[in-house]
Amino acid sequence: MATKVIELVNNGNLVVEKKYGMTYEEFAKDHLFACKPVVIGDACKDWKAKDKFTPDFFKSEYGDRKVTVEGKDYLLKDFIDLMEKSSIENPAPYPCKLQLDRDYPELLPDISPRFKFSEPDWCHNKLIEPLLGSADTYEVFLGSPGGQFPYVHYDYMGLHAFITQLYGVKEFTVIPPEQTEYVYPKPNDPWVSEVPDIKNIDLDKFPLCKNITPITFTVGPGETLFIPNGWWHTAHSLSITLSVALDSLNNSNWKRFKNEVVTKVSKRNKILAKMVSVYLSVVKPIIK
């Protein structure tokens, strides 16, 4: 069966498409190694979570769990109540993040098997895990109308991101890696932009932003957005939303990952950074 392609947005030379029935070979050629985003319409079709993960499910099964959102503690059931009262004019705090593999490991089978597009994944290889630091690689995001991610960023350590929308509709804005200098990366956190609101830019303060070509589109239930390593992005919820984010590391983004790890370590200890660089060169053939 031929791949079904729907063009979501066309911004000059930058195009984001939605695809159904895509083969892994097509994905690898046109998106993974080409470093080009795509919305995959049927990646999660075999997940139990597709029908199971709803705000009501988490409220009834995990309502007494504590979550921290924007520095404030809530019971999950109380936060979901707050989400249900949220509006664009008066949004609830965003995002509420649940770390699945650490705090809800019993739910991992519901997002299994990992869909083929996110394989191979080296994030959980024991030779690599210690270098990922604070990177969370299995997360549930809960949001509500008007909830906007607090900053523009690319995924930590140059990982690829797969964001699967299971409930509600979310709007994403992405910016290609070659426009990095125009989004004002923070000196101490170069994966985070200093620009607070990509839709309402103060060009007097951030004049280089006039050069960016952001792409904005929506992702709905059952759809998965692939954001390649280095692509800047942010999102906001158009309704009550629930999504699952998976990160991925493999040969396609290994170079950026290695550079980011070595750069991070070198800020503390340049000799250690050289040792880490040698270590990564040695272990890569082992994990391929």
MITIVO-793039 format. One record per atom (N, C-alpha, C): x, y, z; residue in three letters. Coordinates in pm, whole numbers, plus 50000, padded with zeros to 5 digits. Example, Ala and Ser with C-alpha at 12.3 -4.5 7.8 and 13.67 -1.06 7.14 Angstrom:
REM MITIVO-793039
513194943150780ALA/512304955050780ALA/513204967050780ALA/512854977550708SER/513674989450714SER/512905000350787SER/
This chain:
REM MITIVO-793039
500844988150000MET/500005000050000MET/500885012550000MET/500585022049912ALA/501365034349904ALA/501135043050027ALA/502155050350064THR/502045059550177THR/501065070750144THR/500155073450236LYS/499235084650220LYS/499875096950282LYS/499975107750206VAL/500645119850251VAL/499685131650249VAL/499635138950360ILE/498835151150369ILE/499775162550406ILE/499815172950326GLU/500655184350357GLU/499975192950462GLU/500605194650578LEU/500015202450686LEU/500305217150672LEU/501555220450640VAL/501945234450630VAL/503135235650536VAL/503165246450460ASN/504255248950366ASN/504715263250387ASN/505935264750439ASN/506495277950467ASN/507755279550382ASN/507545282850255GLY/508685283850165GLY/509305270250140GLY/510575268650178ASN/511265255850159ASN/511005246050273ASN/510285250450377LEU/510035242050493LEU/508615236450488LEU/508515223350480VAL/507215216750468VAL/507095206250577VAL/505945205750644VAL/505655194850738VAL/504465187150683VAL/504625173950674GLU/503595165250620GLU/503075155650727GLU/501875150550702LYS/501335139450782LYS/501305127250692LYS/501815115750745LYS/501905103850662LYS/501265091850732LYS/500575083650652TYR/500015070950697TYR/500605059750614TYR/500835048250678GLY/501335036750604GLY/502775037950560GLY/503535046350627MET/504935048650589MET/505795036750632MET/506695032550548THR/507645022050584THR/508785028050666THR/509475019350739TYR/510625024350815TYR/511705029550721TYR/511875022950608GLU/512895027150513GLU/512605041250461GLU/511335044050435GLU/510955057450389GLU/511175067750500GLU/510795064050621PHE/510995073150734PHE/512475076150754PHE/513315065750749ALA/514755067650770ALA/515355076650663ALA/514965074650540LYS/515525082450429LYS/515025096850430LYS/513725098650445ASP/513115111850425ASP/513045120350551ASP/513215114050670HIS/513005121550793HIS/514105119350898HIS/514415106850930LEU/515375104051036LEU/516765109351000LEU/517305105150888PHE/518645109450848PHE/518625122750772PHE/517455126350719ALA/517325139350653ALA/517075150450754ALA/516825146750880CYS/516575156350988CYS/515375165250951CYS/514245158750920LYS/513065165950874LYS/511845161250953LYS/511125170451018PRO/509965166351099PRO/508865160151012PRO/508035152051078VAL/506875146251011VAL/505845142451119VAL/504575143351084VAL/503515138151170VAL/503135124451117VAL/503265114251201ILE/502965100451162ILE/501565097251212ILE/500675094551120GLY/499265093251157GLY/498875080351223GLY/499735069951215ASP/499325056751265ASP/500435049751343ASP/501415057051396ALA/502535050651465ALA/502085043151590ALA/501115048551664CYS/500735042651794CYS/499535033351784CYS/499225028751664LYS/497995020951645LYS/497935008351730LYS/499095002951774ASP/499104990651853ASP/499204993252003ASP/499225005652045TRP/499325008952188TRP/497995007452259TRP/497985000952373LYS/496795000952459LYS/496505015052509LYS/497555022952527ALA/497405036552578ALA/496545045252487ALA/496425041452361LYS/495675049552265LYS/494235051552311LYS/493655041452372ASP/492285042452422ASP/492225043852574ASP/493315040452642LYS/493335039652788LYS/493745052752855LYS/494735059552801PHE/495295071452867PHE/494395083552841PHE/493615086952942THR/492765098852937THR/492925106153070THR/492545118853079PRO/492585125553209PRO/491755118253315PRO/490615112853276ASP/489775105553374ASP/490475093253426ASP/491215086253339PHE/491955074453383PHE/492985078153488PHE/493775088353462PHE/494815092253559PHE/494195098053686PHE/493065104453674LYS/492395109853792LYS/491865098653881LYS/491275088353820SER/490685077553899SER/491735067853953SER/492795065153875GLU/493775055153915GLU/494945061053994GLU/495265073753971TYR/496455079754033TYR/496165093454093TYR/494905095854123GLY/494505109154169GLY/495195113754296GLY/495625104554381ASP/496255108454508ASP/497775109954496ASP/498325108154376ARG/499755110554356ARG/500035125554358ARG/501185129254411LYS/501575143254413LYS/502315146754284LYS/501985158254226VAL/502695163454109VAL/503105177754139VAL/504195182054078THR/504685195654094THR/504645202553959THR/503925213553953VAL/503775221053828VAL/504115235653857VAL/505075240953783GLU/505535254853801GLU/505865257753948GLU/506515247854011GLY/506995249754148GLY/505955247954256GLY/504735244354219LYS/503665242654319LYS/503215228054320LYS/502965222754440ASP/502545208854455ASP/501015207654450ASP/500555197054382TYR/499135193954373TYR/498955178954389TYR/497765174554432LEU/497355160854406LEU/496935160254260LEU/497245149254193LEU/496965148454051LEU/495475150654023LEU/494595145354108LYS/493155147254085LYS/492765161854095LYS/493415169154184ASP/493115183454198ASP/493635191254079ASP/494785187254028PHE/495315194253911PHE/494435191653789PHE/493945179353774ILE/493065176453660ILE/491765184253673ILE/491255185853795ASP/490085194553816ASP/490395208753769ASP/491585213353800LEU/491995226753759LEU/492085227653606LEU/492585217153543MET/492635216753398MET/491245218053337MET/490285211353398GLU/488925211253343GLU/488245224853354GLU/488755233353442LYS/488205246853456LYS/489015257153378LYS/490075252653315SER/490985261653246SER/490345267853122SER/490815279653087SER/490375286252964SER/491585293152901SER/491435297152776ILE/492525304152708ILE/492855317052781ILE/491825323752833GLU/492035336352905GLU/492645334153043GLU/492345322753104ASN/492825319853239ASN/493315305353244ASN/494465302653180PRO/494925288753169PRO/495465283153300PRO/495325270053314ALA/495965263053426ALA/497455262653401ALA/498265260753506PRO/499715259453486PRO/500015248153386PRO/501125249553315TYR/501495239753214TYR/503015239053203TYR/503575227253180PRO/502895214353168PRO/502975206453299PRO/502015197453315CYS/502115187353421CYS/502765175153358CYS/503935171153410LYS/504695160153352LYS/504735148253448LYS/504465136453395LEU/504575124053470LEU/505695115753409LEU/506665112253490GLN/507795104253442GLN/507445089553451GLN/507185083253337LEU/506635069753337LEU/507595059153391LEU/508815058553338ASP/509685047353376ASP/510145048353520ASP/510165060253577ARG/510575061753716ARG/509405060053814ARG/508255066553783ASP/507165067453880ASP/505945059153844ASP/505805055153718TYR/504625047453676TYR/505065035853587TYR/506035027853631PRO/506595017453544PRO/505555007053500PRO/504505005353580GLU/503474995553544GLU/502704999653418GLU/502845012253375LEU/502145016953256LEU/502985015453129LEU/504235011853144LEU/505095010653025LEU/504565000452924LEU/503974989152968PRO/503424979952867PRO/502334986152781PRO/501684996752831ASP/500625003152753ASP/501165011552638ASP/502455014852642ILE/503065021952529ILE/504095012952462ILE/503824999952469SER/504684989952407SER/503864982152304SER/504494976952201PRO/505924978652172PRO/506224992752124PRO/507484997052144ARG/507895009752084ARG/507645008851934ARG/507035019151878PHE/506765018451734PHE/508075018551657PHE/508015012651540LYS/509225009751462LYS/510035022351432LYS/509365033751421PHE/510065045951382PHE/511015050851492PHE/510765046751616SER/511605051251728SER/512725041451760SER/512895031651676GLU/513955021751692GLU/515035023551584GLU/516285019951612PRO/516785015751744PRO/516885027451839PRO/516855024551968ASP/516995034852069ASP/518065030652167ASP/519085039052181TRP/520205036052269TRP/520115043352403TRP/519055051052425CYS/518955059052549CYS/519045050352674CYS/518505038152664HIS/518435029652782HIS/519515018952785HIS/520475020152696ASN/521635011352701ASN/522465014952825ASN/522885005052899LYS/523595007553026LYS/524915014853004LYS/525455014252884LEU/526695021252855LEU/526465036252830LEU/525205039752801ILE/524865053552766ILE/524085060652875ILE/523225053552943GLU/522315059653042GLU/523005069353138GLU/524165065953195PRO/524785075253291PRO/525135088953232PRO/525275089753101LEU/525655102353037LEU/524455111153003LEU/523245105653018LEU/522055113352985LEU/521655123053095LEU/522235121253213GLY/521975130553322GLY/520505131553355GLY/519955143753344SER/518575146153385SER/517575144453271SER/518015139153159ALA/517085137353047ALA/516025127053081ALA/514755130853068ASP/513645121553088ASP/513205116452951ASP/513115103252937THR/512905097652805THR/511555090752787THR/510735089852892TYR/509365084852882TYR/508485093952968TYR/507755103052906GLU/506965112552983GLU/505535113352931GLU/504605115853025VAL/503235119652991VAL/503095134453021VAL/502535141852925PHE/502275156052943PHE/500765158152950PHE/500325165153055LEU/498925168953069LEU/498795184053055LEU/497835188352974GLY/497655202752954GLY/496195206252935GLY/495935219052923SER/494565223952910SER/494555236552825SER/493375241352783PRO/493315252752690PRO/494155264652735PRO/494975269452642GLY/495815280952672GLY/497145277552735GLY/497315264952777GLY/498575260852839GLY/499695260952737GLY/500745268452764GLN/501845269752669GLN/503155265452733GLN/503935257552659PHE/505235253352712PHE/506055265752746PHE/506755265552860PRO/507345277952910PRO/508545283252832PRO/509065275652736TYR/510195280752660TYR/510315273452526TYR/511035279752434VAL/511405273452307VAL/512725265952331VAL/512815253752280HIS/513985245552311HIS/514165234852205HIS/515315228352207TYR/515425215552139TYR/515715205052245TYR/515475192352214ASP/515555182252319ASP/516985180452368ASP/517095179652499TYR/518355178752572TYR/519255167952513TYR/520535170752506MET/521555161552457MET/521395157752311MET/520635165852237GLY/520485163152094GLY/519695150652062GLY/518795146752152LEU/517975134952127LEU/516845138252029LEU/516375128051957HIS/515155129551879HIS/513955128651974HIS/512855135251939ALA/511635134452018ALA/510495129051933ALA/509735119751992PHE/508485114951933PHE/507365118552030PHE/506485127351990ILE/505415131852078ILE/504095126652022ILE/503475117452096THR/502245111052053THR/501065117252127THR/500175123152051GLN/498995129552108GLN/497915118852126GLN/497485116752250LEU/496475106452276LEU/495115112252309LEU/495075124752351TYR/493815130952393TYR/493895145952365TYR/492915151252293GLY/492895165552265GLY/493815169552151GLY/493875182652127VAL/494635188152015VAL/495665198152066VAL/496865196952014LYS/497965205752055LYS/498555212351931LYS/498925225051948GLU/499565232351840GLU/501065232951866GLU/501845229651763PHE/503305229751773PHE/503875240351681PHE/504985246151723THR/505785254851639THR/507205249451639THR/507765247551521VAL/509135242251508VAL/509985251851425VAL/511285252051456ILE/512255260651388ILE/513485252151358ILE/514005252451235PRO/515105243451198PRO/516425246851266PRO/517295236951282PRO/518565238751353PRO/519465249451293PRO/519415251151161GLU/520305260851098GLU/519945275351134GLU/518815277251201GLN/518425290651246GLN/518715292751395GLN/519555284251451THR/519845284851595THR/520315298651640THR/521195304851565GLU/521735317751609GLU/520665328551619GLU/519535326451550TYR/518475336551550TYR/517505335251667TYR/517595324251743VAL/516655322351854VAL/517295325151990VAL/518535330251990TYR/519195334652112TYR/519285323452218TYR/520095313052191PRO/520305302652292PRO/520895308652420PRO/520465303552534LYS/521005308252661LYS/522475303952673LYS/523345312752720PRO/524775309252728PRO/525045296852814PRO/524335295352923ASN/524575283953013ASN/523675272052985ASN/522635274052906ASP/521715263352866ASP/521445264852717ASP/522395261452632PRO/522275264552490PRO/521165257152417PRO/520485247952484TRP/519355241052423TRP/518035248152453TRP/518105259452525VAL/516905267352560VAL/517075281452503VAL/516005286752442SER/516035300252386SER/515745310752493SER/516345322452477GLU/516035333652566GLU/514745340652528GLU/514205337652410VAL/512985344152364VAL/511795338152438VAL/511035345952515PRO/509985340252599PRO/508735335952524PRO/508425342552413ASP/507185339452340ASP/507465340652191ASP/507565329452123ILE/507955329451983ILE/506895335551894ILE/505655336751943LYS/504575342651863LYS/504465357751882LYS/505055362751988ASN/505005377052017ASN/506405381752053ASN/507245383151952ILE/508665386051973ILE/508905400951982ILE/509655404852082ASP/510115418652094ASP/511365420152005ASP/511155425351884LEU/512255426151788LEU/513285436751826LEU/512915445951913ASP/513915455451963ASP/514915448352053ASP/514415438652130LYS/515265431152221LYS/515935419452151LYS/515235413252055PHE/515745401451984PHE/515675403751833PHE/516485412951781PRO/516375416651640PRO/516665405351542PRO/517505395651580LEU/517845384751489LEU/516645375651462LEU/515635376351548CYS/514455367851530CYS/513715370851400CYS/513985382351338LYS/513325385551212LYS/513735375651102LYS/514815368151127ASN/515325358651027ASN/514745344651040ASN/514025341851148ILE/513515328251166ILE/512285325851079ILE/512075313151043THR/510905309150964THR/510185297951040THR/509455301251146PRO/508775291051225PRO/507645284351145PRO/507415271751176ILE/506335264151114ILE/505365260151225ILE/504085263551211THR/503085260751313THR/501995251851255THR/501605241451330PHE/500595231851284PHE/500025224751405PHE/498945217351387THR/498295210251498THR/498505195151485THR/498475188551602VAL/498585173951610VAL/497415169051696VAL/496675159251645GLY/495475154451713GLY/495605140251764GLY/494545134951825PRO/494585121651887PRO/495035110651791PRO/495955102351838GLY/496455091251759GLY/497585094751666GLY/498005107551666GLU/499065111951576GLU/500375114051653GLU/501485111451588THR/502805112551649THR/503665122351571THR/504175132451640LEU/505085141951578LEU/506525137651602LEU/507275136151495PHE/508705133551504PHE/509425146951493PHE/510175150651599ILE/510985162751600ILE/512445158451601ILE/513145160251489PRO/514545155651483PRO/515445163651575PRO/516585157851605ASN/517565164251693ASN/517905178251643ASN/517965187451737GLY/518375201051705GLY/517275210351659GLY/516085205051628TRP/514975213651588TRP/514375220451710TRP/514325233651707TRP/513715241351815TRP/512205239751808TRP/511565238951924HIS/510115237151923HIS/509475241852053HIS/508205244352044THR/507385247252161THR/505955243152126THR/505075243152223ALA/503705238452199ALA/502745245252295ALA/501495245752254HIS/500465249452351HIS/499195241752321HIS/498435239352425SER/497225231252416SER/496055239652367SER/495295234052273LEU/494085240552225LEU/492855235452298LEU/493025224652373SER/491945218452451SER/492615211152567SER/491865203652645ILE/492485194752742ILE/493275184352663ILE/494545182552697THR/495405173752618THR/496175164052705THR/496505152852644LEU/497385142852706LEU/498255137252595LEU/499565137552615SER/500485132252515SER/501595124552583SER/502215115652506VAL/503345107752554VAL/504565111552472VAL/505655114752540ALA/506895118552472ALA/507955107852494ALA/508525103252385LEU/509635093752387LEU/510845100452323LEU/512005098652382ASP/513235103352320ASP/513965091552256ASP/514845094752162SER/515525084052089SER/516945088252053SER/517845078852067LEU/519245080852028LEU/519685068951944LEU/520265071851829ASN/520815061351744ASN/521865067651651ASN/522225060551550ASN/523305065251463ASN/522985078651397ASN/521695081451377SER/521305093551305SER/521575106251385SER/521575105551517ASN/521845117551598ASN/523025115751694ASN/523815105451670TRP/524945102551757TRP/525955113951760TRP/526245119951646LYS/527255130451641LYS/526875142251729LYS/525615146851719ARG/525175158051802ARG/525185154051950ARG/524715141851980PHE/524715137052118PHE/526125137352175PHE/527085131752102LYS/528455131252150LYS/528995145352172LYS/528755154252077ASN/529235168052091ASN/528645174852215ASN/527355172452237GLU/526695179152350GLU/527185173652484GLU/527395160452491VAL/527905154652614VAL/529305159952643VAL/530165159852544VAL/531555164352563VAL/531595179152598VAL/530775187252532THR/530735201552561THR/530275204152704THR/529275196852747LYS/528765198552883LYS/529825195052986LYS/530505183752966VAL/531525179353062VAL/532715188853061VAL/533055194152944SER/534235202752934SER/534085215653014SER/532865219753038LYS/532655231853119LYS/533085229553264LYS/533115217053305ARG/533535213753442ARG/534985208953447ARG/535355201053345ASN/536675194753351ASN/537085190653209ASN/538045197653152LYS/538425195253014LYS/539115181752995LYS/539875177453097ILE/540525164353086ILE/539485153253087ILE/538495154653177LEU/537415144853182LEU/536635144653051LEU/536445156352991ALA/535725157052864ALA/536445149052756ALA/537785149752753LYS/538545141952655LYS/538385127052681LYS/538325123252809MET/538135109152843MET/536755104352800MET/535755112952820VAL/534385109452779VAL/534305107852628VAL/534995116652555SER/535005115852409SER/535595102552362SER/536705098552424VAL/537325085752390VAL/536385074252426VAL/535765075252542TYR/534835064852588TYR/533705062852486TYR/533105073852441LEU/531995072852347LEU/532455067152213LEU/533655070352173SER/534175064752048SER/534375049652060SER/534745045052179VAL/534975030752202VAL/533665023052212VAL/532655028852282VAL/531425021252307VAL/530465021152188VAL/530595031052099LYS/529635031451989LYS/529595018551908LYS/530725012951866PRO/530635000451790PRO/529984989051868PRO/530054989652000ILE/529484979152083ILE/527964979652083ILE/527414992052082ILE/525964993452094ILE/525264994251960ILE/526014994851850LYS/525374995951718LYS/524534983651688LYS/
